[in-house]
Amino acid sequence: MTTGKNGLTYADAGVDIDAGNALVDRIKPAAKRTNRSGVMSGLGGFGALFDLKDAGYNDPILVAATDGVGTKLRIAIDTGLVDGVGIDLVAMCVNDLVCQGAEPLFFLDYFATGKLETDVAARIIEGIAEGCVRSGCALIGGETAEMPGMYPKGDFDLAGFSVGAMERGTALPAGVAEGDVLLGLASDGVHSNGYSLVRKLVEVSGLGWDADCPFGEGTLGEALLTPTRLYVTQALAAVRAGGVHALAHITGGGLTENLPRVLPDDLGADIDLNAWTLPPVFTWLAEVGGIAESEMLKTFNCGVGMILSVSADQADALVAVLEAEGETVSRLGTVTKGAGIRYSGSLL
């Protein structure tokens, strides 16, 4: 082996392997918090193993979902308030899984940046672990990519991937029928969709991220970074109680685009816009931009983060189950003949 050379190193090119190792060591306790039945191996290997039988499944069907956080990351980067975007990342994946009737089992993340800042990365991944704990799934692996020249200083990107399972024959949607009652579960704010418009509206308002929030407490940046609500354990409790025919996660496309995704082609819905109160953040956004009600309904969740289509004769019991799980439930309307969503009342 030749010695005595002072050649270039990987660190000289902008990649710090030692920082990556330090990050892994720091996040191991966070990942350990997420352990659940079925986990066979976690961080550190070339892959992670999961035992479906140990998780309690006899004849499982696997369900997979992947997503990101979108341009909400821009606000987190600009403010330095990165602790909640990991929760967002998990929520965007596992809230989709549960709409298929699946229980999320494990989660993997992809974190990419130009230069690895261990503290920032650890805060983000600790948020991912918190989202996993809240939704009952294990953080069993991921990838941290330091790519100098690909991202401006301080920038990063996030993606997530989750796998869930259900017993064969229990997939949703199933059995949606005319007369089903639509139950809406309250959102915790804007969640993780529509942020290109949100950022434009903040620009129009002339306010900075550190300005006092005009519709609530704290700063504007803090309010708009409220993490996406996780509906997993609550939705699964309702599914297991019986009578749930479909769940729709209200993400990009709002109520107008997402609810039809779980309805048969010949069925639609009548929704009463007076059935719930529009949260102040959406009122403010609409006022700043002069946004029409129809545009709000097809862009934002407007205060409803998940919709369940349930049997009319079990609606009262399911409301009780969901409220016992901590949800604020609104009876939005019913499933009706004829495709499309028909609104009555006024949101704004």
DOVEXPA-778629 format. One record per residue (C-alpha): residue number from 1; x, y, z. Coordinates in nm, 2 decimals, padded with zeros to 4 digits, m for minus. Example, Ala and Ser with C-alpha at 12.3 -4.5 7.8 and 13.67 -1.06 7.14 Angstrom:
# residues 2
<drentor fipa="1" xx="01.23" yy="m00.45" zz="00.78"/>
<drentor fipa="2" xx="01.37" yy="m00.11" zz="00.71"/>
//
This chain:
# residues 348
<drentor fipa="1" xx="00.00" yy="00.00" zz="00.00"/>
<drentor fipa="2" xx="00.14" yy="00.34" zz="m00.10"/>
<drentor fipa="3" xx="00.19" yy="00.59" zz="00.18"/>
<drentor fipa="4" xx="00.29" yy="00.95" zz="00.22"/>
<drentor fipa="5" xx="00.04" yy="01.10" zz="m00.03"/>
<drentor fipa="6" xx="m00.17" yy="01.40" zz="00.06"/>
<drentor fipa="7" xx="m00.44" yy="01.34" zz="m00.20"/>
<drentor fipa="8" xx="m00.80" yy="01.45" zz="m00.20"/>
<drentor fipa="9" xx="m01.05" yy="01.28" zz="00.03"/>
<drentor fipa="10" xx="m01.43" yy="01.23" zz="00.02"/>
<drentor fipa="11" xx="m01.46" yy="01.51" zz="00.28"/>
<drentor fipa="12" xx="m01.27" yy="01.75" zz="00.05"/>
<drentor fipa="13" xx="m01.55" yy="01.68" zz="m00.21"/>
<drentor fipa="14" xx="m01.81" yy="01.78" zz="00.05"/>
<drentor fipa="15" xx="m01.92" yy="01.44" zz="00.18"/>
<drentor fipa="16" xx="m01.86" yy="01.38" zz="00.55"/>
<drentor fipa="17" xx="m01.89" yy="01.00" zz="00.63"/>
<drentor fipa="18" xx="m01.82" yy="01.07" zz="01.00"/>
<drentor fipa="19" xx="m02.11" yy="01.31" zz="01.02"/>
<drentor fipa="20" xx="m02.33" yy="01.04" zz="00.87"/>
<drentor fipa="21" xx="m02.22" yy="00.79" zz="01.13"/>
<drentor fipa="22" xx="m02.28" yy="01.04" zz="01.41"/>
<drentor fipa="23" xx="m02.63" yy="01.09" zz="01.28"/>
<drentor fipa="24" xx="m02.70" yy="00.71" zz="01.28"/>
<drentor fipa="25" xx="m02.58" yy="00.69" zz="01.64"/>
<drentor fipa="26" xx="m02.80" yy="00.98" zz="01.75"/>
<drentor fipa="27" xx="m03.12" yy="00.85" zz="01.59"/>
<drentor fipa="28" xx="m03.09" yy="00.49" zz="01.71"/>
<drentor fipa="29" xx="m03.28" yy="00.57" zz="02.03"/>
<drentor fipa="30" xx="m03.56" yy="00.74" zz="01.83"/>
<drentor fipa="31" xx="m03.59" yy="00.44" zz="01.60"/>
<drentor fipa="32" xx="m03.59" yy="00.20" zz="01.90"/>
<drentor fipa="33" xx="m03.90" yy="00.38" zz="02.03"/>
<drentor fipa="34" xx="m04.09" yy="00.26" zz="01.73"/>
<drentor fipa="35" xx="m04.03" yy="m00.11" zz="01.77"/>
<drentor fipa="36" xx="m04.34" yy="m00.33" zz="01.74"/>
<drentor fipa="37" xx="m04.42" yy="m00.69" zz="01.68"/>
<drentor fipa="38" xx="m04.28" yy="m00.82" zz="01.35"/>
<drentor fipa="39" xx="m03.96" yy="m00.62" zz="01.35"/>
<drentor fipa="40" xx="m03.67" yy="m00.86" zz="01.31"/>
<drentor fipa="41" xx="m03.38" yy="m00.61" zz="01.23"/>
<drentor fipa="42" xx="m03.36" yy="m00.24" zz="01.20"/>
<drentor fipa="43" xx="m03.10" yy="00.03" zz="01.14"/>
<drentor fipa="44" xx="m02.75" yy="m00.06" zz="01.03"/>
<drentor fipa="45" xx="m02.80" yy="m00.34" zz="00.78"/>
<drentor fipa="46" xx="m02.82" yy="m00.34" zz="00.41"/>
<drentor fipa="47" xx="m03.19" yy="m00.41" zz="00.45"/>
<drentor fipa="48" xx="m03.45" yy="m00.45" zz="00.72"/>
<drentor fipa="49" xx="m03.65" yy="m00.76" zz="00.80"/>
<drentor fipa="50" xx="m04.02" yy="m00.79" zz="00.91"/>
<drentor fipa="51" xx="m04.21" yy="m01.10" zz="01.01"/>
<drentor fipa="52" xx="m04.58" yy="m01.08" zz="00.92"/>
<drentor fipa="53" xx="m04.67" yy="m01.39" zz="01.12"/>
<drentor fipa="54" xx="m04.52" yy="m01.23" zz="01.43"/>
<drentor fipa="55" xx="m04.73" yy="m00.92" zz="01.36"/>
<drentor fipa="56" xx="m05.04" yy="m01.14" zz="01.38"/>
<drentor fipa="57" xx="m05.13" yy="m01.20" zz="01.02"/>
<drentor fipa="58" xx="m05.25" yy="m01.53" zz="00.88"/>
<drentor fipa="59" xx="m05.32" yy="m01.46" zz="00.51"/>
<drentor fipa="60" xx="m05.19" yy="m01.10" zz="00.46"/>
<drentor fipa="61" xx="m05.21" yy="m00.87" zz="00.16"/>
<drentor fipa="62" xx="m04.94" yy="m00.60" zz="00.16"/>
<drentor fipa="63" xx="m05.02" yy="m00.24" zz="00.08"/>
<drentor fipa="64" xx="m04.75" yy="00.02" zz="00.01"/>
<drentor fipa="65" xx="m04.76" yy="00.40" zz="m00.01"/>
<drentor fipa="66" xx="m04.50" yy="00.66" zz="m00.08"/>
<drentor fipa="67" xx="m04.51" yy="01.04" zz="m00.05"/>
<drentor fipa="68" xx="m04.33" yy="01.36" zz="00.04"/>
<drentor fipa="69" xx="m04.41" yy="01.68" zz="00.22"/>
<drentor fipa="70" xx="m04.40" yy="01.91" zz="m00.08"/>
<drentor fipa="71" xx="m04.32" yy="02.28" zz="m00.06"/>
<drentor fipa="72" xx="m04.41" yy="02.30" zz="00.31"/>
<drentor fipa="73" xx="m04.04" yy="02.21" zz="00.34"/>
<drentor fipa="74" xx="m03.96" yy="02.55" zz="00.21"/>
<drentor fipa="75" xx="m04.12" yy="02.72" zz="00.52"/>
<drentor fipa="76" xx="m03.94" yy="02.47" zz="00.75"/>
<drentor fipa="77" xx="m03.61" yy="02.54" zz="00.59"/>
<drentor fipa="78" xx="m03.65" yy="02.92" zz="00.59"/>
<drentor fipa="79" xx="m03.76" yy="02.93" zz="00.95"/>
<drentor fipa="80" xx="m03.54" yy="02.65" zz="01.09"/>
<drentor fipa="81" xx="m03.86" yy="02.49" zz="01.24"/>
<drentor fipa="82" xx="m03.79" yy="02.14" zz="01.11"/>
<drentor fipa="83" xx="m03.92" yy="01.93" zz="01.40"/>
<drentor fipa="84" xx="m04.27" yy="01.87" zz="01.27"/>
<drentor fipa="85" xx="m04.20" yy="01.79" zz="00.90"/>
<drentor fipa="86" xx="m04.11" yy="01.43" zz="00.99"/>
<drentor fipa="87" xx="m04.45" yy="01.38" zz="01.13"/>
<drentor fipa="88" xx="m04.59" yy="01.53" zz="00.81"/>
<drentor fipa="89" xx="m04.39" yy="01.28" zz="00.61"/>
<drentor fipa="90" xx="m04.52" yy="00.98" zz="00.80"/>
<drentor fipa="91" xx="m04.88" yy="01.11" zz="00.80"/>
<drentor fipa="92" xx="m04.89" yy="01.16" zz="00.42"/>
<drentor fipa="93" xx="m04.80" yy="00.79" zz="00.38"/>
<drentor fipa="94" xx="m04.98" yy="00.61" zz="00.66"/>
<drentor fipa="95" xx="m05.31" yy="00.81" zz="00.63"/>
<drentor fipa="96" xx="m05.32" yy="00.68" zz="00.27"/>
<drentor fipa="97" xx="m05.25" yy="00.32" zz="00.38"/>
<drentor fipa="98" xx="m05.54" yy="00.31" zz="00.62"/>
<drentor fipa="99" xx="m05.78" yy="00.42" zz="00.35"/>
<drentor fipa="100" xx="m05.72" yy="00.08" zz="00.19"/>
<drentor fipa="101" xx="m05.81" yy="m00.09" zz="00.53"/>
<drentor fipa="102" xx="m05.44" yy="m00.16" zz="00.60"/>
<drentor fipa="103" xx="m05.25" yy="m00.13" zz="00.93"/>
<drentor fipa="104" xx="m04.92" yy="00.04" zz="00.87"/>
<drentor fipa="105" xx="m04.64" yy="m00.19" zz="00.98"/>
<drentor fipa="106" xx="m04.31" yy="m00.02" zz="00.90"/>
<drentor fipa="107" xx="m04.17" yy="00.30" zz="00.75"/>
<drentor fipa="108" xx="m03.85" yy="00.40" zz="00.57"/>
<drentor fipa="109" xx="m03.74" yy="00.76" zz="00.50"/>
<drentor fipa="110" xx="m03.51" yy="00.93" zz="00.24"/>
<drentor fipa="111" xx="m03.34" yy="01.25" zz="00.35"/>
<drentor fipa="112" xx="m03.12" yy="01.43" zz="00.10"/>
<drentor fipa="113" xx="m02.92" yy="01.74" zz="00.15"/>
<drentor fipa="114" xx="m02.62" yy="01.93" zz="00.01"/>
<drentor fipa="115" xx="m02.42" yy="01.93" zz="00.34"/>
<drentor fipa="116" xx="m02.53" yy="01.72" zz="00.63"/>
<drentor fipa="117" xx="m02.60" yy="01.92" zz="00.94"/>
<drentor fipa="118" xx="m02.63" yy="01.65" zz="01.21"/>
<drentor fipa="119" xx="m02.85" yy="01.84" zz="01.45"/>
<drentor fipa="120" xx="m03.10" yy="01.94" zz="01.18"/>
<drentor fipa="121" xx="m03.12" yy="01.60" zz="01.03"/>
<drentor fipa="122" xx="m03.16" yy="01.43" zz="01.37"/>
<drentor fipa="123" xx="m03.45" yy="01.66" zz="01.46"/>
<drentor fipa="124" xx="m03.62" yy="01.58" zz="01.13"/>
<drentor fipa="125" xx="m03.57" yy="01.20" zz="01.18"/>
<drentor fipa="126" xx="m03.68" yy="01.22" zz="01.54"/>
<drentor fipa="127" xx="m04.00" yy="01.37" zz="01.41"/>
<drentor fipa="128" xx="m04.04" yy="01.08" zz="01.17"/>
<drentor fipa="129" xx="m04.00" yy="00.85" zz="01.47"/>
<drentor fipa="130" xx="m04.26" yy="01.04" zz="01.66"/>
<drentor fipa="131" xx="m04.50" yy="01.00" zz="01.37"/>
<drentor fipa="132" xx="m04.43" yy="00.63" zz="01.36"/>
<drentor fipa="133" xx="m04.50" yy="00.59" zz="01.73"/>
<drentor fipa="134" xx="m04.83" yy="00.77" zz="01.70"/>
<drentor fipa="135" xx="m04.94" yy="00.55" zz="01.41"/>
<drentor fipa="136" xx="m04.81" yy="00.22" zz="01.55"/>
<drentor fipa="137" xx="m04.55" yy="00.15" zz="01.28"/>
<drentor fipa="138" xx="m04.18" yy="00.08" zz="01.31"/>
<drentor fipa="139" xx="m03.91" yy="00.30" zz="01.16"/>
<drentor fipa="140" xx="m03.69" yy="00.02" zz="01.04"/>
<drentor fipa="141" xx="m03.46" yy="00.19" zz="00.79"/>
<drentor fipa="142" xx="m03.39" yy="00.48" zz="00.56"/>
<drentor fipa="143" xx="m03.13" yy="00.66" zz="00.36"/>
<drentor fipa="144" xx="m02.94" yy="00.98" zz="00.43"/>
<drentor fipa="145" xx="m02.78" yy="01.12" zz="00.12"/>
<drentor fipa="146" xx="m02.52" yy="01.40" zz="00.13"/>
<drentor fipa="147" xx="m02.50" yy="01.54" zz="m00.22"/>
<drentor fipa="148" xx="m02.29" yy="01.86" zz="m00.26"/>
<drentor fipa="149" xx="m02.38" yy="02.06" zz="m00.56"/>
<drentor fipa="150" xx="m02.73" yy="01.92" zz="m00.58"/>
<drentor fipa="151" xx="m02.89" yy="02.14" zz="m00.31"/>
<drentor fipa="152" xx="m02.82" yy="02.50" zz="m00.21"/>
<drentor fipa="153" xx="m02.68" yy="02.55" zz="00.14"/>
<drentor fipa="154" xx="m02.93" yy="02.46" zz="00.41"/>
<drentor fipa="155" xx="m03.18" yy="02.29" zz="00.17"/>
<drentor fipa="156" xx="m03.30" yy="01.94" zz="00.20"/>
<drentor fipa="157" xx="m03.56" yy="01.71" zz="00.06"/>
<drentor fipa="158" xx="m03.77" yy="01.43" zz="00.22"/>
<drentor fipa="159" xx="m03.95" yy="01.13" zz="00.09"/>
<drentor fipa="160" xx="m04.11" yy="00.84" zz="00.28"/>
<drentor fipa="161" xx="m04.23" yy="00.49" zz="00.21"/>
<drentor fipa="162" xx="m04.46" yy="00.28" zz="00.42"/>
<drentor fipa="163" xx="m04.58" yy="m00.08" zz="00.40"/>
<drentor fipa="164" xx="m04.90" yy="m00.20" zz="00.57"/>
<drentor fipa="165" xx="m05.10" yy="m00.52" zz="00.57"/>
<drentor fipa="166" xx="m05.46" yy="m00.65" zz="00.60"/>
<drentor fipa="167" xx="m05.61" yy="m00.99" zz="00.60"/>
<drentor fipa="168" xx="m05.72" yy="m01.11" zz="00.26"/>
<drentor fipa="169" xx="m06.08" yy="m01.01" zz="00.18"/>
<drentor fipa="170" xx="m06.09" yy="m00.70" zz="00.41"/>
<drentor fipa="171" xx="m05.97" yy="m00.43" zz="00.16"/>
<drentor fipa="172" xx="m06.15" yy="m00.10" zz="00.14"/>
<drentor fipa="173" xx="m06.34" yy="00.06" zz="m00.02"/>
<drentor fipa="174" xx="m06.61" yy="m00.21" zz="m00.01"/>
<drentor fipa="175" xx="m06.99" yy="m00.19" zz="00.01"/>
<drentor fipa="176" xx="m07.04" yy="00.18" zz="m00.04"/>
<drentor fipa="177" xx="m07.41" yy="00.24" zz="m00.10"/>
<drentor fipa="178" xx="m07.66" yy="00.51" zz="m00.15"/>
<drentor fipa="179" xx="m07.77" yy="00.64" zz="00.19"/>
<drentor fipa="180" xx="m07.43" yy="00.59" zz="00.35"/>
<drentor fipa="181" xx="m07.35" yy="00.86" zz="00.60"/>
<drentor fipa="182" xx="m07.04" yy="01.07" zz="00.55"/>
<drentor fipa="183" xx="m06.84" yy="01.14" zz="00.87"/>
<drentor fipa="184" xx="m06.57" yy="01.40" zz="00.85"/>
<drentor fipa="185" xx="m06.27" yy="01.40" zz="01.09"/>
<drentor fipa="186" xx="m06.13" yy="01.75" zz="01.17"/>
<drentor fipa="187" xx="m05.79" yy="01.84" zz="01.04"/>
<drentor fipa="188" xx="m05.52" yy="02.02" zz="01.24"/>
<drentor fipa="189" xx="m05.47" yy="02.29" zz="00.98"/>
<drentor fipa="190" xx="m05.35" yy="02.30" zz="00.62"/>
<drentor fipa="191" xx="m05.16" yy="01.96" zz="00.66"/>
<drentor fipa="192" xx="m04.92" yy="01.91" zz="00.37"/>
<drentor fipa="193" xx="m05.10" yy="02.01" zz="00.05"/>
<drentor fipa="194" xx="m05.15" yy="02.35" zz="m00.12"/>
<drentor fipa="195" xx="m04.84" yy="02.51" zz="00.01"/>
<drentor fipa="196" xx="m04.73" yy="02.66" zz="m00.32"/>
<drentor fipa="197" xx="m05.05" yy="02.86" zz="m00.30"/>
<drentor fipa="198" xx="m05.00" yy="02.92" zz="00.08"/>
<drentor fipa="199" xx="m04.65" yy="03.06" zz="00.02"/>
<drentor fipa="200" xx="m04.79" yy="03.29" zz="m00.26"/>
<drentor fipa="201" xx="m05.06" yy="03.41" zz="m00.03"/>
<drentor fipa="202" xx="m04.82" yy="03.49" zz="00.25"/>
<drentor fipa="203" xx="m04.61" yy="03.68" zz="00.00"/>
<drentor fipa="204" xx="m04.92" yy="03.88" zz="m00.11"/>
<drentor fipa="205" xx="m05.00" yy="03.95" zz="00.26"/>
<drentor fipa="206" xx="m04.66" yy="04.12" zz="00.31"/>
<drentor fipa="207" xx="m04.60" yy="03.92" zz="00.63"/>
<drentor fipa="208" xx="m04.29" yy="03.74" zz="00.73"/>
<drentor fipa="209" xx="m04.27" yy="03.39" zz="00.88"/>
<drentor fipa="210" xx="m04.18" yy="03.55" zz="01.21"/>
<drentor fipa="211" xx="m04.48" yy="03.79" zz="01.21"/>
<drentor fipa="212" xx="m04.75" yy="03.74" zz="01.47"/>
<drentor fipa="213" xx="m05.00" yy="03.49" zz="01.34"/>
<drentor fipa="214" xx="m05.31" yy="03.68" zz="01.22"/>
<drentor fipa="215" xx="m05.54" yy="03.39" zz="01.28"/>
<drentor fipa="216" xx="m05.40" yy="03.23" zz="01.60"/>
<drentor fipa="217" xx="m05.12" yy="03.21" zz="01.85"/>
<drentor fipa="218" xx="m04.74" yy="03.22" zz="01.79"/>
<drentor fipa="219" xx="m04.58" yy="03.32" zz="01.47"/>
<drentor fipa="220" xx="m04.72" yy="03.28" zz="01.12"/>
<drentor fipa="221" xx="m04.45" yy="03.03" zz="01.03"/>
<drentor fipa="222" xx="m04.52" yy="02.82" zz="01.34"/>
<drentor fipa="223" xx="m04.89" yy="02.81" zz="01.26"/>
<drentor fipa="224" xx="m04.85" yy="02.71" zz="00.90"/>
<drentor fipa="225" xx="m04.61" yy="02.43" zz="01.01"/>
<drentor fipa="226" xx="m04.86" yy="02.26" zz="01.23"/>
<drentor fipa="227" xx="m04.80" yy="01.89" zz="01.15"/>
<drentor fipa="228" xx="m05.05" yy="01.68" zz="00.95"/>
<drentor fipa="229" xx="m05.29" yy="01.49" zz="01.18"/>
<drentor fipa="230" xx="m05.24" yy="01.11" zz="01.20"/>
<drentor fipa="231" xx="m05.57" yy="00.92" zz="01.17"/>
<drentor fipa="232" xx="m05.44" yy="00.57" zz="01.17"/>
<drentor fipa="233" xx="m05.53" yy="00.43" zz="01.52"/>
<drentor fipa="234" xx="m05.86" yy="00.61" zz="01.52"/>
<drentor fipa="235" xx="m05.96" yy="00.50" zz="01.17"/>
<drentor fipa="236" xx="m05.86" yy="00.14" zz="01.24"/>
<drentor fipa="237" xx="m06.07" yy="00.14" zz="01.56"/>
<drentor fipa="238" xx="m06.37" yy="00.24" zz="01.35"/>
<drentor fipa="239" xx="m06.30" yy="m00.02" zz="01.08"/>
<drentor fipa="240" xx="m06.27" yy="m00.29" zz="01.34"/>
<drentor fipa="241" xx="m06.60" yy="m00.18" zz="01.50"/>
<drentor fipa="242" xx="m06.78" yy="m00.26" zz="01.17"/>
<drentor fipa="243" xx="m06.99" yy="m00.05" zz="00.93"/>
<drentor fipa="244" xx="m06.71" yy="00.14" zz="00.76"/>
<drentor fipa="245" xx="m06.73" yy="00.11" zz="00.38"/>
<drentor fipa="246" xx="m06.46" yy="00.36" zz="00.27"/>
<drentor fipa="247" xx="m06.21" yy="00.62" zz="00.39"/>
<drentor fipa="248" xx="m06.09" yy="00.92" zz="00.19"/>
<drentor fipa="249" xx="m05.77" yy="01.10" zz="00.30"/>
<drentor fipa="250" xx="m05.83" yy="01.47" zz="00.20"/>
<drentor fipa="251" xx="m05.51" yy="01.58" zz="00.05"/>
<drentor fipa="252" xx="m05.42" yy="01.76" zz="m00.28"/>
<drentor fipa="253" xx="m05.75" yy="01.81" zz="m00.46"/>
<drentor fipa="254" xx="m05.94" yy="01.88" zz="m00.14"/>
<drentor fipa="255" xx="m06.29" yy="01.74" zz="m00.08"/>
<drentor fipa="256" xx="m06.39" yy="01.78" zz="m00.44"/>
<drentor fipa="257" xx="m06.13" yy="01.55" zz="m00.59"/>
<drentor fipa="258" xx="m06.06" yy="01.30" zz="m00.31"/>
<drentor fipa="259" xx="m06.40" yy="01.18" zz="m00.19"/>
<drentor fipa="260" xx="m06.50" yy="01.06" zz="m00.55"/>
<drentor fipa="261" xx="m06.19" yy="00.83" zz="m00.55"/>
<drentor fipa="262" xx="m06.36" yy="00.59" zz="m00.30"/>
<drentor fipa="263" xx="m06.71" yy="00.61" zz="m00.45"/>
<drentor fipa="264" xx="m06.85" yy="00.37" zz="m00.72"/>
<drentor fipa="265" xx="m06.88" yy="00.54" zz="m01.06"/>
<drentor fipa="266" xx="m07.26" yy="00.57" zz="m01.03"/>
<drentor fipa="267" xx="m07.26" yy="00.73" zz="m00.69"/>
<drentor fipa="268" xx="m07.18" yy="01.08" zz="m00.56"/>
<drentor fipa="269" xx="m07.24" yy="01.28" zz="m00.24"/>
<drentor fipa="270" xx="m07.44" yy="01.56" zz="m00.10"/>
<drentor fipa="271" xx="m07.24" yy="01.76" zz="00.15"/>
<drentor fipa="272" xx="m07.36" yy="02.04" zz="00.38"/>
<drentor fipa="273" xx="m07.09" yy="02.30" zz="00.41"/>
<drentor fipa="274" xx="m07.26" yy="02.43" zz="00.72"/>
<drentor fipa="275" xx="m07.20" yy="02.09" zz="00.90"/>
<drentor fipa="276" xx="m06.86" yy="02.22" zz="01.03"/>
<drentor fipa="277" xx="m06.69" yy="02.55" zz="01.10"/>
<drentor fipa="278" xx="m06.41" yy="02.65" zz="00.86"/>
<drentor fipa="279" xx="m06.09" yy="02.68" zz="01.07"/>
<drentor fipa="280" xx="m05.94" yy="03.04" zz="01.09"/>
<drentor fipa="281" xx="m05.63" yy="02.96" zz="00.89"/>
<drentor fipa="282" xx="m05.85" yy="02.89" zz="00.58"/>
<drentor fipa="283" xx="m06.06" yy="03.20" zz="00.64"/>
<drentor fipa="284" xx="m05.75" yy="03.40" zz="00.64"/>
<drentor fipa="285" xx="m05.60" yy="03.24" zz="00.33"/>
<drentor fipa="286" xx="m05.93" yy="03.29" zz="00.14"/>
<drentor fipa="287" xx="m05.95" yy="03.66" zz="00.24"/>
<drentor fipa="288" xx="m05.59" yy="03.74" zz="00.15"/>
<drentor fipa="289" xx="m05.63" yy="03.59" zz="m00.19"/>
<drentor fipa="290" xx="m05.99" yy="03.66" zz="m00.26"/>
<drentor fipa="291" xx="m06.02" yy="03.29" zz="m00.33"/>
<drentor fipa="292" xx="m06.36" yy="03.15" zz="m00.44"/>
<drentor fipa="293" xx="m06.53" yy="02.88" zz="m00.23"/>
<drentor fipa="294" xx="m06.50" yy="02.62" zz="m00.51"/>
<drentor fipa="295" xx="m06.12" yy="02.68" zz="m00.54"/>
<drentor fipa="296" xx="m06.08" yy="02.64" zz="m00.16"/>
<drentor fipa="297" xx="m06.27" yy="02.31" zz="m00.17"/>
<drentor fipa="298" xx="m06.05" yy="02.16" zz="m00.45"/>
<drentor fipa="299" xx="m05.72" yy="02.29" zz="m00.31"/>
<drentor fipa="300" xx="m05.73" yy="02.25" zz="00.07"/>
<drentor fipa="301" xx="m05.88" yy="02.02" zz="00.32"/>
<drentor fipa="302" xx="m06.08" yy="02.31" zz="00.46"/>
<drentor fipa="303" xx="m06.09" yy="02.16" zz="00.81"/>
<drentor fipa="304" xx="m06.18" yy="01.80" zz="00.72"/>
<drentor fipa="305" xx="m05.87" yy="01.57" zz="00.70"/>
<drentor fipa="306" xx="m06.04" yy="01.23" zz="00.66"/>
<drentor fipa="307" xx="m06.39" yy="01.12" zz="00.55"/>
<drentor fipa="308" xx="m06.56" yy="00.79" zz="00.63"/>
<drentor fipa="309" xx="m06.85" yy="00.65" zz="00.44"/>
<drentor fipa="310" xx="m07.04" yy="00.44" zz="00.69"/>
<drentor fipa="311" xx="m07.37" yy="00.24" zz="00.71"/>
<drentor fipa="312" xx="m07.65" yy="00.47" zz="00.82"/>
<drentor fipa="313" xx="m07.76" yy="00.23" zz="01.09"/>
<drentor fipa="314" xx="m07.41" yy="00.22" zz="01.25"/>
<drentor fipa="315" xx="m07.33" yy="00.59" zz="01.21"/>
<drentor fipa="316" xx="m07.41" yy="00.68" zz="01.57"/>
<drentor fipa="317" xx="m07.20" yy="00.40" zz="01.71"/>
<drentor fipa="318" xx="m06.91" yy="00.49" zz="01.49"/>
<drentor fipa="319" xx="m06.93" yy="00.86" zz="01.59"/>
<drentor fipa="320" xx="m06.90" yy="00.74" zz="01.95"/>
<drentor fipa="321" xx="m06.60" yy="00.52" zz="01.87"/>
<drentor fipa="322" xx="m06.42" yy="00.80" zz="01.69"/>
<drentor fipa="323" xx="m06.49" yy="01.06" zz="01.95"/>
<drentor fipa="324" xx="m06.36" yy="00.82" zz="02.22"/>
<drentor fipa="325" xx="m06.04" yy="00.80" zz="02.01"/>
<drentor fipa="326" xx="m06.01" yy="01.18" zz="02.03"/>
<drentor fipa="327" xx="m06.16" yy="01.28" zz="01.70"/>
<drentor fipa="328" xx="m06.39" yy="01.58" zz="01.63"/>
<drentor fipa="329" xx="m06.65" yy="01.43" zz="01.41"/>
<drentor fipa="330" xx="m06.90" yy="01.61" zz="01.18"/>
<drentor fipa="331" xx="m07.18" yy="01.45" zz="00.98"/>
<drentor fipa="332" xx="m07.11" yy="01.60" zz="00.64"/>
<drentor fipa="333" xx="m07.39" yy="01.45" zz="00.44"/>
<drentor fipa="334" xx="m07.48" yy="01.13" zz="00.25"/>
<drentor fipa="335" xx="m07.39" yy="00.91" zz="m00.05"/>
<drentor fipa="336" xx="m07.64" yy="00.97" zz="m00.33"/>
<drentor fipa="337" xx="m07.72" yy="00.84" zz="m00.68"/>
<drentor fipa="338" xx="m07.54" yy="01.02" zz="m00.96"/>
<drentor fipa="339" xx="m07.17" yy="01.09" zz="m00.98"/>
<drentor fipa="340" xx="m07.02" yy="01.41" zz="m00.84"/>
<drentor fipa="341" xx="m07.01" yy="01.61" zz="m00.52"/>
<drentor fipa="342" xx="m07.30" yy="01.84" zz="m00.47"/>
<drentor fipa="343" xx="m07.26" yy="02.11" zz="m00.20"/>
<drentor fipa="344" xx="m07.52" yy="02.30" zz="m00.01"/>
<drentor fipa="345" xx="m07.48" yy="02.58" zz="00.24"/>
<drentor fipa="346" xx="m07.18" yy="02.81" zz="00.26"/>
<drentor fipa="347" xx="m06.83" yy="02.76" zz="00.37"/>
<drentor fipa="348" xx="m06.70" yy="03.12" zz="00.36"/>
//
